[in-house]
Amino acid sequence: MDCLKTLVGLKGGCADIAADASLYLNSKVKYNELADYIDQNDYPNVDEMFTDIRSDAVDMFLAEYQTEMQGKYIARTVINQQRLGNYSDGLKSSPAVAKLKGIEFDRCTNYPMLGYRVTRVGFIGNYTGTVTIIYYDGLTGVQLASDDIEAVAGQEVTLNVNRLFNVEDLVIAYDATSIEGYQTKIDCYLNGCRSCTPFRVNSHVTSRPITTPVGSPLDQTYSQEMGGLIVDVSMECDNQSWLCGIKQQLAMPLLFKIAELVMEYAVSSSGRGNTRTMRDYDKLKERHGLYKSEYEKHLRLALDRAIVPNDPICFKCRKTDGIYVAIP
């Protein structure tokens, strides 16, 4: 998670590595110490060593944080995967046109922890070449990601992906300027006004085929077909993005986690002859244990202060056993 990876920085190099939380590793491990610890066979410079260890620290922190949170709350996953874009009524031309063709998804609930999980995209049409599938935030028009499909005329070509988008509206489309597709449709499509009933993909999202002018901003027009696009999508709980909203509370445990991993690396490389100095193994082990203990303490504090989202779909309070006395 990028919002957590930039919480802790480092000073002392050619340019400081900024810290969103104004916390720097230098308060625990000095820059010149890192320079002494580094093995040139592992990292070319201190900055790269720091950013790599920081990334590992965030990944480990997230895994431990989620495990700890399961003791208090149940993070429910909502998966109703569906394939959208069928051509069961035959291969009918969707002519090339200077527009984006695709599909728009609209979340039916206001619970922000539900995200779109796209697991596969595909294309079928009278075209051989690269078809670039682009993902947009349907409200802001911001491009979120893209994937390339190597299309073969007359064949359905699919690409397995694993993308999670935490937006309210998601648009998936391609530039049809010089690409003739075959018509692909949504099974649940019905004519009429747009609501959470006639176009419902599952209990949490609706969808509509769309076209929109090439370029920004997006200006969607509802269509009858998707221009050869095929999408496998589900709605699931994004149980990590909410942590960005409380990231300042997580900065201190992350600082100690990074320091712990730095000491772990220093211990593991202490006997190598290709480091700058030979180090005191026992002192490194002592510091490693200290930072590990401080990390666990500050992780517990962060857990106790965390306010879990009021989201009955993705978070359900786990009731604890207890004895209650009724007061007359």
N, C-alpha and C positions, 0 to 999 in steps of 0.2 A: 504494500500500500504506500503510494508516494507521499501521502499526507503525513505518514509516520516516519518515513525514511529521512525527511528533512528536518526533524525536530532537533537533532543533536548535530553540532558542527565540529569543526576542527580549525584551530589557529596555528600559524607558524610556518606555513608553506609559502610558495610564491604568491598565492592568493588564498585568503581564508575560505573555508567551506562553510557557508552560511548556516545558521541554526534558527529555525522558526520559533523555537521556544527559548532562545537566548541561553542555551546550555551548550557547553563545549566540553569535549572529552579531555581537554587540557587540564581541567580541574581535578581529574583523577589520574590521567596518564599524560605526561609531557610529550611534546612533539619530538624532542630529541631522543626520548625513550623509544618511541615508535621506530625512529630511524635506526636505533641499535638493535631492535628486535627483528627487523625485517630480514628475510632471506630473499636474495635477489632471484633465486630460482622459483620463488612463489609469486612475488609482486615486483614490478619494475620501480615503484616509488611508494612513498608513505601515503600519499593521497589515495592511490588506488587500493592499497591495503585497507585504509580506513573505510572507504565507501563499500568495499566488499564485505568487510566484517560487520559494518552497520546494517547492510542489507540482510545478512544472515541473522543478526540480532533481532530485527523486526519480524522476520519469518518465524523464528523460534518463539518470540514474545507472543505473536498472534496465536500460535498453536497452544501455548500454555494458557493464555488468557481465555480462549474459547473453552478449553477443558475445564478451567476453574469456574467459568460462568455456568456451565452445565449443572453445577451443584446447586445453583439458585434458580435458574430459569431453563425452560425447554425451548430451544431454537427449532421451530417447526419448519420443515421444508415442504413447499407446495410445488409439486411437479405434475403437470398435466401436459405432457409433451404431445404436440400435434404437428403433422405435416400439412403445410398450406401451399397450394399450387398444384392442382391436378389437371390432367388433360385426358381424362377418361372418355370424353366424347369425341376424341380424334384430334389429329394435329391440324390446327387452324392457324393461319398466319396472323402474327402480330407485327405489322409493318414497321420498318425503321422510321423513326421520327426524332426530331431534335428536342427531345425531352428526356427526363428521367422517368423510368417505369419501375414500379415495385409495389410495396405494401406498407401500410401504416398501422401500427399497433397503438392502442389507447388503453391505459390502465383504468379499470372501472372503480378502483378503490383509491383512497387518499393515503393509504399506509405506505410510507416512503421506503420501507425495507423490502418491498417486493421488487425484484429485478427480472429482466428478460434474459433467459439463458438460450442462446442460439447455438445449436450443436451441429447443424449441417445446413449448407446452402447449395443450391444447384441451379442449372440452366438447361433449357432445351429450346432449340430454334434452328433456323436455316442459316447457320453461321459457324464458321471455324475460326478460332482465334481467342484472344484474351478478353474475357468479360470481367470487368472490375466491379465487384459488389461493394457498395458504400453504405455505411451505417451512419445515421444522423440522429441527433436529438430533434424530435419532431416539433418541439416548441421553439427552440432557439435557432435551429438550422445549423448548429455546429456539427462538423464531421467528427465522428467518434473513432472510426476505424475503417479498414477496407480489407478485402480479400480478393484474390484473383482466381478465376476459374478458366481453365483451358478448354474452351468449348469445341465440340465436334459436330458438324452439321448433321441433323437428324437423330442425334443421340442425347439422352439425358446424361449429363456429367455433374457429379456432386463432389463437394469438398467438405470433409469433416473439420469442424472448428470447435472452439470451446470459449465462447465469449459471453460475458455477463455485463449487461447494461442497466444501471440503476437510474433510469429516467422515466418520466411519466408517459411520454409519447416516444415511440421509436419508429423511424422510417428506414427501410432497407430497400435500396434501389440500384439501378445501373443506368449508364448513359446509353440510350437507344438510338443515338444519332445515326449510326451506320450499321446497326445490328438488327436483323430481322429475327424475332423470336416466334415461338408458337404460344398460343394462348394458354395460360395456366390460371386456374380459378380457385376460389375459396369455397369449400363445400357448403359452409353455413351462410353464404352470401344470399341476402334477400333484398329485393328492391324496397325502397321506403326511406323513412327518416332514420338518421343515425342515432342509435341508443345502445345501451348495454344488453339489449335482448336480441335484435335480429342479426347482429354481427358478432355475437359472442363466440370467442374461440374456446374459452373455458370459463370457470366461475370468476376469473379475475381480469380478463382482458377481451377487448373487441378488436376487430381488424377490418380493413378495407383496402382493395386495390387502388392505387393512385398513380397519377402522373404529375410531374411538376417541371417547370422550366429548368434548363441546365443553368447552374450557377446559384448564387444566393441572392435574397433569402428564399427559403422554400415557400412555395405557394401551391399547396396540394389541391388537385382536382380529383374527385372520386371517379373511378373507372369501373369497367366490368371485368377486367382481367389484368394479370400481373406481367404480361409480356415475356413469358417463359421462365420467370423466376420461381424457384422452389425453396421453401424455408422450413426447417424443423425448429420449433421454438417451444419453450415452456416458461412458466412463471415460477420463480423460487425465491426463497428468503435469502437476502443478502445480509448475512449476519456479521459483516465486518465493516461496511461503509459507515455505520452509525458511530464507530469509534473515532472517525475524523472529527465529529462534533465535540468530543471530549478529549482531543489529542493533548491539550496542555496538561491534563491530569496524568497522562501516560509518559510524559517526557522524562521524569526522574527515574522510573523503573527502566526505561530504555537506555538511559545514560549508564546505569550500573550494569545492564546486560551487555552493552558494548564493551565496557571496561572488563567485565568478566571474560568475554571471548578473546579480548586482546591478551589478557594474562594467560589464558588457555593456549593461545598460539605461541606466546613467548616461552611457556613451559615446554611445549612440544618441540620447539626448535632450539632449546637452550644448549644442547650438546653438539649442534652442527658446527663445523669449522668454517662455513662460508657466511656466517653472520658477522657483524662489525665487532662485537665483543662477546666474550663468554660471560654468562650471567650466573647469579646466585640462584640455584634451583629452589632452595628452601624458601627464600624470600619471595620468589615468584609464586610458589604454591600458596604461601600465606596471603599474598595480595589477591590471588584468585579466589580463595575461600572467603575473604572479606567482601569482595565485590559480589560474589554469589549470594552471600547472606544479606547484603544490603538490597540486592535486586529482589529477593524473595519478600523482604519486609516492605519495600515500596510497592511491589505488585499487590500485596495484600491490602495496603492502604488504598490503592487505586480501585481495587475491587469493591471495597467497602463504600467508596464515594460514588461509584458509577451509578448513574440513573438510567436504567434500561428503558428503551422506547416503549411508549404506551401503544403497542401494536398487537392486537389480539390474534392476528394471523400468524405472525412470525415469532412472537414471544408470548409465552404463557407462564404466569407465575407458578412456580413449583411450591405447592403447599407443604409445610413441614408439620410433623407430628408434634402434639403438645397437649398439655392439660389446661383446661379453661375452667374458671370458677365463675358461676353466674352470681352477680350481686343482686340481691332482692331489691 
